[in-house]
Amino acid sequence: MDIRNRVEMCLENFKESARELREAAEDTENEQARNMFEMSAEKAEECAQQIQMALNQFK
């Protein structure tokens, strides 16, 4: 598997993790946990954006 494919898989994993963390935040009644899940989702999305910028360098 080439680098681009490996990185694209990582990108999808980050995006999926962010979605799952947001769902966990919605499903929990614990406010502290909800806030931490939301913050973690935002960080995962930031990582996904950085990964996408790096992938754009391959074009």
SULZI-V300422 format. One record per residue. PHI is phi in whole degrees, 0 to 359 (999 if undefined). Layout:
BEGIN
phi: <PHI PHI>
END
This chain:
BEGIN
phi: <999 279 301 302 296 299 290 298 296 299 301 297 296 297 298 294 299 299 298 294 294 294 295 298 298 292 273 264 266 282 296 296 296 302 297 292 298 297 297 295 298 298 295 297 293 297 298 300 296 295 297 297 298 294 298 297 290 285 283>
END
